[in-house]
Amino acid sequence: MLVGSLDTPHNIKNVMAVVRNLPGMVVGSALWWKASSLLTKQSMREMFLAQEDPELQLQCSSNNNDNVDDKVLTSEDDDIFDLAVCATGIAVEYYLKYFLKTPCRTSSHTELYKSNLVWNQLEACLKLAMTIIKPKDPSFSNVHPKLRNDDRYWPYFKDCIGAIDYTHVPCIVPSQEQIKYIGRKGVTFQNIMAVCDWDMCFTFVWPRWEGTAHDYRIFDQAIRRQDLNFPHPPPLDKYYLVDSGYPTTTEFLGPYKGDRYHLPDFRRATDFRNPNEVFNYYHSSLRCTIEKFRVWKNKFQILRSMPPFKFDTQVHLVTATMAIHNLIRQHSSIDVDFIHYANNDEIVLEMEKGDGSYNTPLYMQSRSSTFMESTRNRIRDEIVENSPYV
């Protein structure tokens, strides 16, 4: 028997079930979270079960202060609530990563999935998503240090507030619906639109779309439908970066079409052929600093091989994991994945393997903004004239 497996009596699940039934124990109380923190260690769980008597077990939970942060134990209600939110996210992340790696319809893992506990945790993460997947500064009044402190992009892109991208996540759908979900790789996918800021946090997400849905169709509806609360920047003031599949309209700055754009193209031939390619290189390079999809998918392997849940559940998992992604990013300064991608300029955007391969729909080609085209020309000329890297 493997130590720590589901069959051992001192695994976390079994021990927390005992804690739940202790006399006077209130789930979610400070004592509950203290016990949860203490019992993450196997030795503490074994000692806890060895007490046998419920009264002694309760004292074990409340009196042992080893490796416990006194600040947590003496915090106010707001701090306890923050801890509860973090614990919920960690629980769901652990569940998604380890319990659902290779689920089976008849396995105990699937039965665990159906439990109210897991559903409550998923629901909690969806509620968290409503408060955490949004811009930190809705007015976009501040320039992010990512831009201000990098002379490759400052001051040329000082008004850029983030980027819009799309990604595919495998999905399981009924056979009669599979055709519209089959993407370019011949696999059924959800097509997901997301907006990301310079902290690699998601500020808007719209999952559920069919794999065959044109990216611009999703984009067009997202910016028009008021019920979706798309985070529009101030008109004629700020803008998002978009790829070559979209026209350069107000609020959205795309590259020059017909010229090289993706970074691998420049690595094969380093000399710029014209000023437009200079702009395209900087535009593409700046988009590559937002490595949200790669960090997100690396943290949640379930997104690469979705189990056969109901489709609504698959959609909810996308949103819930994005919320946990933001939570980790905002509250952890030492996360190895974020540090790796934030400091590695050689990484190429995942979406560069396929984005921009669709032509812009004919009905959209006339929507380009003269103002944004002038803005793009101005940025191009400033980079060519002033950047030490050209």
FENDASUL-V584953 format. One record per helix or strand. SS is the DSSP state (helix for helix, strand for strand). FROM is the first residue (numbers start at 1). LEN is the number of residues. Records with the same first field share a line. If there is no record, write none. Layout:
BEGIN
SS = FROM-LEN + FROM-LEN
END
This chain:
BEGIN
helix = 12-9 + 30-9 + 42-9 + 54-10 + 70-4 + 77-23 + 108-6 + 116-17 + 145-4 + 175-7 + 215-10 + 226-3 + 263-6 + 275-13 + 292-8 + 301-4 + 311-21 + 336-7 + 350-4 + 362-3 + 370-17
strand = 160-11 + 182-1 + 188-9 + 202-9 + 239-3 + 252-2
END
